[in-house]
Amino acid sequence: MREKLRLSDFTILYICISEVWETNARRCLSDAVYFRNLGGTSFILCLKNSILDEEAKKEDIPRLYFGGDLSNWKSFFNFYFQLQQIFLKRNFDLVHSYTYLTLIPIGFVLRKLPHIPLIFSFNEFISSKKRKWIDQFFISRTDLILTYSEELRHLALESFSISSRKVIVTGGGVDFLLNRKNHQDPSKKKAVIIVPQSARDISEFSLVIDAISASAQFAHVKSKKFDIIFSFLSEIPWVSHPLYDSLKRLVLERHLEMHIGFETRRLNTDIFFDSLIYIGISNSEIFVDEDVFAFLSKTPLLLPRTISRHNLLNNGKFGESYHPSDMRELRIKLLKILEDLNRYEENFSQVDPHSFQFHHADNYFDLLYQSYERLSYQRLRYTQKKKKYL
């Protein structure tokens, strides 16, 4: 009879060494809050004064801090020694990392602690230079890799020397109402462009502004009365956003005050329910949860052309793609969607309900809970057998 484990008695260390507030950072915080709400104890190891640190503070999740950026071997060793001290002071039952570069120092530490499972949520481009044998040796200590999509799973299997049974697809984990319909207010015609808190490069957004400026000059668009407001949306007040002054200046220079507005709202599916179209920008992540929020709210998509985003568009059924540096193509695809909105919106009625359920938070957290429990039992059996033969 196997020993009974209760996850509510566990303490889990969540690790996300990132300054940017993107999919993995949001996922890290969401997972930590979920486990805390189960009755367990969550700690987040992050960068001090990062956005993740600020958001975790609001949720009353305890934080531990690392002061480096893991850009060289010296910082790797500093992180390793800091991890050693953390594990000497506290007893953790599981480690869940969201940053690839942390896996090597974590692997060093956990090889001496075989009873602790290690999970990695994969959502970043891995340079081939970083796939050296020493990296693979310590990454092999990872018990499970979680991916948000099937495309990410294939990429993980290409990037890591790991068994296919150790890589699973969880979906996006978005919390939304499964049966809610998109009831648009006909008086509101809005296109949404999300400007992350971490955004620093104005060129990505100037491309969108130039495309809007060029589109506004087309007479056939005006004749069809497309009275659209392009809403640049931020999760923090615009007065404190680092790109606000630059964006405002571009809008004024192109005389687009009547076409472009600035809005502050938290990221969720509700922000898209009065929107005609969602325009995505280039992103350092492979899977972008902002795209999924728009997709789940049945909003036509206009996204930069990547493999993961191409599949979300389903060969043009739910939107269009553009080259991330081609303003002309962006303008053409924007007009194409606006001229045929009804077709794109009707295509969403044909979506298999399982596609929505796949990305739902309930599906994600069920898989997460099962993974935590299964790996904990596996590590327990492994250490018990090891003690038996010592």
C-alpha positions in Angstrom: 0.0 0.0 0.0 1.5 3.3 -1.1 2.1 6.1 1.3 -0.7 8.7 1.2 0.4 12.1 -0.1 -1.6 15.3 0.4 -0.8 18.2 -1.9 -2.3 20.6 0.5 0.6 19.8 2.9 3.2 20.6 0.2 5.4 23.6 -0.3 6.2 24.5 -3.9 8.9 26.8 -5.2 7.9 28.6 -8.4 10.9 30.1 -10.4 10.5 32.7 -13.1 13.6 34.9 -13.7 12.1 37.5 -16.0 11.6 41.3 -16.0 8.8 41.1 -18.6 5.2 40.5 -17.9 4.3 38.0 -20.5 2.7 34.5 -20.8 5.1 32.6 -18.6 5.2 35.2 -15.8 1.4 35.4 -15.8 1.3 31.6 -15.8 3.7 31.4 -12.9 1.7 33.7 -10.7 -1.6 32.0 -11.7 -0.2 28.5 -10.8 1.2 29.8 -7.5 -2.2 31.4 -6.6 -4.0 28.2 -7.6 -1.8 26.0 -5.4 -2.1 28.4 -2.5 -5.9 28.3 -2.8 -5.7 24.5 -2.6 -4.3 24.9 0.9 -0.6 24.5 0.0 2.3 26.9 0.4 3.6 28.8 -2.6 6.9 30.7 -2.9 8.0 32.6 -6.1 11.7 33.1 -6.8 11.9 36.1 -9.1 13.7 39.4 -9.8 13.2 42.1 -7.2 11.0 45.0 -8.4 10.0 43.1 -11.5 6.4 43.2 -12.6 6.0 39.6 -11.4 7.2 40.7 -8.0 4.7 43.5 -7.9 1.8 41.3 -9.0 2.7 38.5 -6.6 2.8 41.1 -3.8 -0.8 42.0 -4.6 -1.8 38.4 -4.4 0.1 38.0 -1.0 2.4 35.3 -2.4 5.8 35.2 -0.6 8.7 36.0 -2.8 12.4 35.1 -2.8 14.8 37.2 -4.9 17.7 36.7 -7.3 19.8 39.8 -8.3 21.4 38.6 -11.5 20.3 37.9 -15.1 21.9 34.5 -15.8 23.9 35.9 -18.7 27.2 34.3 -17.8 28.7 31.5 -15.8 29.5 33.7 -12.8 25.8 34.6 -12.4 25.0 30.9 -12.9 27.2 30.0 -10.0 25.7 32.8 -7.9 22.3 31.5 -8.6 23.4 27.9 -7.8 24.8 29.0 -4.4 21.7 31.0 -3.6 19.5 28.0 -4.4 21.6 25.9 -2.1 21.0 28.4 0.7 17.3 28.5 0.0 17.0 24.7 0.2 19.0 24.6 3.4 16.6 27.1 5.0 13.3 25.7 3.7 11.9 22.3 2.8 10.3 22.3 -0.6 8.3 19.3 -2.0 8.4 20.4 -5.6 10.0 22.9 -7.9 8.3 24.4 -11.0 10.4 26.6 -13.3 9.3 28.8 -16.1 12.8 30.0 -17.3 15.1 27.7 -19.4 18.4 29.1 -18.1 17.5 28.2 -14.5 17.3 24.5 -15.3 21.1 24.0 -15.2 21.7 25.4 -11.6 18.5 23.8 -10.4 19.7 20.5 -11.9 23.0 20.9 -9.9 21.1 21.4 -6.7 18.3 18.8 -7.2 20.7 16.0 -8.1 21.6 16.0 -4.4 17.8 16.1 -3.5 16.4 13.2 -5.5 13.0 13.3 -3.6 12.0 16.7 -5.1 10.3 16.6 -8.6 11.2 19.3 -11.1 8.7 20.6 -13.7 9.5 23.1 -16.5 6.9 25.2 -18.4 8.4 25.6 -21.9 7.6 28.7 -24.0 10.8 30.3 -25.4 13.2 30.1 -28.3 16.3 28.0 -27.4 19.5 28.8 -29.2 21.2 25.7 -30.6 24.4 27.0 -28.9 22.7 26.3 -25.5 22.0 22.6 -26.3 25.5 21.5 -25.2 26.0 18.1 -23.5 26.4 19.7 -20.1 23.1 21.6 -20.5 21.4 18.3 -21.5 23.0 16.5 -18.6 21.5 18.7 -16.0 18.2 19.3 -17.9 17.7 15.6 -17.8 17.0 16.1 -14.1 13.7 17.6 -15.3 10.8 15.2 -14.6 8.2 16.9 -16.8 7.9 19.6 -19.5 4.6 21.4 -19.8 3.7 23.0 -23.1 0.7 25.2 -24.0 0.2 23.8 -27.5 0.9 20.8 -29.7 3.4 22.9 -31.7 5.4 23.7 -28.5 5.4 20.0 -27.6 7.0 19.2 -31.0 9.6 21.9 -30.5 10.4 20.7 -27.0 11.0 17.2 -28.2 13.4 18.7 -30.9 15.2 20.9 -28.4 15.7 18.5 -25.5 16.9 14.9 -25.2 13.9 13.8 -23.2 11.4 11.0 -23.5 8.1 12.0 -25.3 6.1 10.7 -22.3 7.8 13.5 -20.2 6.3 16.3 -22.4 2.6 17.0 -22.2 0.2 19.7 -23.6 -1.9 21.6 -21.1 -3.6 24.3 -23.2 -3.5 28.0 -22.3 -5.2 27.8 -18.9 -7.4 30.8 -19.6 -10.3 31.4 -17.2 -13.5 32.3 -19.2 -17.2 31.5 -19.5 -17.5 28.5 -21.8 -21.0 29.2 -22.9 -20.8 33.0 -23.2 -21.6 34.5 -26.6 -20.0 37.6 -28.1 -22.8 40.1 -28.0 -21.3 43.2 -29.7 -22.7 46.6 -29.3 -23.3 47.9 -32.9 -22.5 51.4 -31.7 -19.0 50.3 -30.6 -16.5 49.5 -33.4 -13.1 49.0 -31.9 -9.8 47.3 -32.9 -7.6 46.3 -29.9 -3.8 46.5 -29.8 -2.3 45.4 -26.5 0.8 47.3 -25.4 2.5 45.1 -22.6 3.9 46.7 -19.5 7.3 45.4 -20.6 7.2 47.0 -24.1 10.2 49.2 -24.8 10.5 49.1 -28.6 8.4 51.7 -30.3 9.1 50.3 -33.9 6.6 47.4 -33.5 3.8 49.9 -32.7 4.9 52.5 -35.2 4.4 49.8 -37.9 0.7 49.4 -36.7 0.2 53.2 -36.5 1.6 53.6 -40.1 -0.8 50.9 -41.3 -3.7 52.6 -39.6 -2.7 55.9 -41.2 -2.5 54.4 -44.6 -5.8 52.6 -44.2 -7.6 55.7 -43.1 -6.8 57.3 -46.5 -8.7 54.7 -48.5 -11.9 56.1 -49.9 -13.6 52.7 -50.2 -13.2 52.2 -46.5 -14.8 55.5 -45.7 -17.7 54.8 -48.1 -18.5 51.7 -46.2 -18.6 53.8 -43.0 -16.0 51.9 -41.0 -15.9 54.3 -38.1 -13.3 52.4 -36.1 -11.4 53.4 -33.0 -8.0 51.6 -32.7 -7.6 51.2 -29.0 -4.1 50.8 -27.6 -4.6 48.9 -24.4 -2.4 48.8 -21.3 -2.8 47.0 -18.0 -1.2 49.9 -16.1 -2.2 53.6 -16.2 -0.8 55.2 -19.4 0.8 58.1 -17.6 3.3 55.6 -16.1 3.7 53.5 -19.2 7.2 53.9 -20.7 5.9 54.0 -24.3 3.0 56.5 -23.8 4.9 59.7 -24.8 6.3 58.1 -27.9 3.0 56.6 -29.0 1.1 59.8 -28.4 3.7 61.8 -30.4 3.3 59.3 -33.4 -0.5 59.7 -33.2 -0.3 63.5 -33.2 2.3 63.6 -36.0 0.0 61.5 -38.3 -3.2 63.4 -37.2 -4.9 60.2 -36.0 -6.4 61.6 -32.8 -9.9 60.7 -34.1 -8.9 57.1 -35.0 -6.6 56.0 -32.1 -7.4 56.0 -28.4 -5.7 54.8 -25.2 -7.4 52.5 -22.7 -6.4 50.9 -19.4 -7.9 47.5 -18.6 -6.8 44.2 -17.2 -6.1 41.4 -19.6 -9.1 39.0 -19.8 -11.6 37.9 -22.5 -14.0 40.7 -21.5 -11.9 43.4 -23.2 -12.6 41.8 -26.6 -16.4 41.5 -26.4 -16.9 45.0 -27.9 -14.1 44.6 -30.4 -14.2 44.0 -34.2 -10.6 42.8 -34.5 -7.5 42.1 -32.4 -4.1 43.1 -33.8 -1.2 41.2 -32.3 2.5 42.3 -32.4 5.8 40.5 -32.5 6.6 38.6 -29.3 9.6 37.0 -27.7 7.4 34.0 -26.7 6.2 31.2 -28.9 2.8 30.9 -27.4 1.1 34.3 -26.7 -1.8 34.1 -24.2 -3.1 37.5 -25.5 -3.9 35.8 -28.8 -5.8 33.0 -27.0 -7.9 35.5 -25.0 -9.0 37.1 -28.3 -9.6 33.8 -30.0 -11.8 32.6 -27.0 -13.9 35.7 -27.2 -14.5 35.0 -31.0 -12.7 38.1 -32.2 -11.1 38.0 -35.7 -7.3 38.0 -35.4 -4.5 39.8 -37.3 -1.2 38.3 -36.1 2.5 38.3 -37.0 3.3 35.2 -39.1 4.7 32.4 -36.9 4.0 28.7 -36.8 2.1 28.7 -33.6 0.1 31.7 -34.5 -0.6 30.4 -38.0 -2.3 27.3 -36.6 -4.4 29.5 -34.3 -5.7 31.3 -37.4 -6.6 27.9 -39.0 -5.5 28.8 -42.5 -7.4 32.1 -42.5 -10.7 31.0 -41.0 -10.4 33.2 -37.9 -8.1 36.0 -39.2 -5.0 36.8 -41.2 -1.3 36.9 -40.7 1.3 39.5 -41.8 5.1 39.7 -41.9 6.2 41.5 -38.7 8.2 44.2 -40.6 5.9 44.7 -43.6 3.6 47.7 -43.1 2.0 47.3 -46.5 1.0 43.7 -45.9 -0.4 44.6 -42.5 -2.5 47.4 -44.1 -3.8 45.0 -46.8 -4.7 42.3 -44.3 -6.4 44.8 -42.0 -8.6 46.1 -44.8 -9.3 42.5 -45.9 -10.7 41.6 -42.4 -12.7 44.8 -42.1 -14.3 44.3 -45.4 -15.4 40.8 -44.7 -16.0 40.8 -40.9 -19.2 38.7 -41.1 -17.4 35.8 -42.7 -14.7 35.6 -40.0 -17.2 36.0 -37.2 -19.4 33.3 -38.7 -16.5 30.9 -38.9 -16.2 31.0 -35.1 -19.6 29.4 -34.8 -18.0 26.3 -36.5 -15.2 25.9 -33.9 -15.3 22.6 -32.2 -16.3 23.2 -28.5 -13.3 21.1 -27.4 -11.0 23.7 -28.9 -12.4 26.2 -26.3 -12.4 23.6 -23.5 -8.8 22.7 -24.3 -7.6 26.2 -23.3 -9.9 26.5 -20.3 -8.4 27.0 -16.8 -10.3 23.9 -15.5 -8.6 21.7 -18.0 -5.2 23.2 -17.3 -5.4 23.0 -13.5 -6.7 19.4 -13.6 -3.6 18.4 -15.6 -1.4 20.4 -13.3 -2.8 18.8 -10.2 -2.4 15.3 -11.7 1.2 16.1 -12.7 2.1 17.3 -9.3 0.6 14.3 -7.6 2.0 11.7 -10.1 5.5 13.1 -10.0 5.5 13.2 -6.2 4.6 9.6 -6.0 7.2 8.6 -8.6 10.0 10.5 -6.7 8.8 9.0 -3.4 9.1 5.4 -4.8 12.4 6.2 -6.4 14.0 7.5 -3.1 12.5 4.6 -1.1 14.0 2.0 -3.5 17.4 3.9 -3.4 17.4 3.8 0.4 16.5 0.1 0.4 19.6 -0.8 -1.7 22.0 1.4 0.1 
